[in-house]
Amino acid sequence: MHRLPAYVALALAVTLSAHAFAQQDTPPAAGSQHMHAFDAPTQLQRLTKQLQLTPDQQAKIGPLLQQRDQQLQAVRGDTSLKPADRRAKTIAIVQDSDSQIGGVLTQEQRDKWKAVREKAMERMQERRGQNVPAAPGSSGG
């Protein structure tokens, strides 16, 4: 029954991997205060570079990323949602989008995409570990 945290972690990993794609080799725009994690054109550019997408794949994936971006913006803007409902909707949107994108990729591209996302998750966990104090009693005593 308490699977929500696992789904939240998955959504966070996907969001961070998308954010990692968007940030690689791309300085933030002048005056921007927050880089949008699901900037569809930037993410499509990164996916194209990382996975060597064909023009046909780009034509199919671009609209999927734009649709996901619009759906996530709508969820973020919906002030009537409780935080748990917002997370659940975000997770569902990301999972659906990733499934559709995966259907466009070759097996080799899916494998590479998975590896990139796992690496982003590892980096996120490392950063979290640096910011979290050691648990009490972990000194080995």
C-alpha positions in Angstrom: 0.0 0.0 0.0 2.9 2.3 0.6 4.3 2.2 -2.9 3.9 5.9 -3.5 7.5 6.8 -2.2 8.9 4.4 -4.8 6.9 6.0 -7.6 7.9 9.4 -6.3 11.6 8.3 -6.4 11.0 7.1 -10.0 9.4 10.4 -11.1 12.2 12.3 -9.4 14.8 10.2 -11.2 13.1 10.8 -14.5 12.8 14.5 -13.8 16.4 14.7 -12.9 17.6 12.8 -15.9 15.6 15.1 -18.1 17.1 18.0 -16.2 20.5 16.5 -16.7 19.9 16.3 -20.5 18.7 19.9 -20.5 21.7 21.1 -18.6 24.5 19.3 -20.4 26.6 21.8 -22.3 23.8 24.4 -22.1 24.3 27.5 -19.9 21.1 28.9 -18.3 19.5 31.6 -20.3 20.3 35.1 -19.3 17.9 36.3 -16.5 16.4 32.8 -16.0 15.9 32.0 -12.4 14.9 28.3 -12.9 15.7 26.0 -15.7 12.6 24.1 -16.6 13.3 20.4 -16.2 11.1 19.4 -19.1 12.0 22.0 -21.7 10.8 20.0 -24.7 13.0 21.5 -27.4 16.2 21.3 -25.3 15.4 17.8 -24.1 14.8 16.6 -27.7 18.1 18.1 -28.7 19.9 16.3 -25.9 18.1 13.0 -26.6 19.0 13.4 -30.3 22.7 13.9 -29.4 22.8 11.2 -26.7 20.8 8.5 -28.6 21.6 9.5 -32.2 17.9 9.9 -33.0 16.8 9.7 -36.6 14.8 12.6 -38.1 11.8 10.3 -38.0 12.3 9.6 -34.3 12.8 13.3 -33.6 9.5 14.0 -35.4 7.7 11.4 -33.2 9.4 12.2 -29.9 9.2 16.0 -30.1 5.4 16.2 -29.8 5.5 13.6 -27.0 7.9 15.8 -25.0 5.8 18.9 -25.7 2.6 17.2 -24.6 4.4 16.0 -21.4 5.6 19.5 -20.8 2.1 21.0 -21.1 0.6 18.3 -18.9 3.2 18.8 -16.2 2.7 22.6 -16.3 -1.1 22.1 -15.9 -0.5 19.9 -12.9 1.9 22.4 -11.3 -0.6 25.1 -11.9 -3.6 23.2 -10.4 -3.8 24.7 -6.9 -6.8 22.5 -6.1 -4.6 19.4 -6.0 -3.2 18.1 -2.7 0.5 17.4 -2.8 0.0 13.6 -2.9 -2.4 13.9 -5.8 0.0 16.3 -7.6 2.8 13.7 -7.2 0.6 10.9 -8.4 -0.4 12.8 -11.5 3.1 13.8 -12.2 4.3 10.2 -11.9 1.5 9.0 -14.2 2.4 11.6 -16.8 6.1 10.8 -16.7 5.5 7.1 -16.9 3.1 7.4 -19.8 5.4 9.7 -21.7 8.5 7.5 -21.1 6.5 4.5 -22.3 5.6 6.2 -25.5 9.1 7.5 -26.1 10.5 4.1 -25.4 8.2 2.7 -28.1 9.9 5.0 -30.6 13.5 4.0 -29.7 15.4 1.0 -30.8 16.5 -1.6 -28.2 20.0 -0.2 -28.2 18.7 3.4 -27.7 16.4 2.2 -24.8 19.4 0.6 -23.1 21.5 3.7 -23.5 18.6 5.9 -22.3 18.2 3.7 -19.2 21.9 3.9 -18.4 21.9 7.7 -18.7 18.8 7.9 -16.4 20.5 5.5 -13.9 23.6 7.6 -13.9 21.6 10.7 -13.2 19.9 8.9 -10.3 23.3 7.9 -8.9 24.5 11.5 -9.1 21.3 12.7 -7.3 21.8 10.1 -4.6 25.4 11.2 -4.1 24.3 14.8 -3.8 21.6 13.9 -1.3 24.2 11.9 0.7 26.5 14.9 0.9 23.7 17.1 2.3 22.4 14.6 4.8 24.2 14.2 8.1 25.3 10.7 9.2 22.6 8.7 11.0 23.0 8.5 14.8 24.9 5.4 15.8 26.6 5.0 12.4 30.1 5.7 13.8 30.8 2.0 14.1 31.4 2.3 17.8 
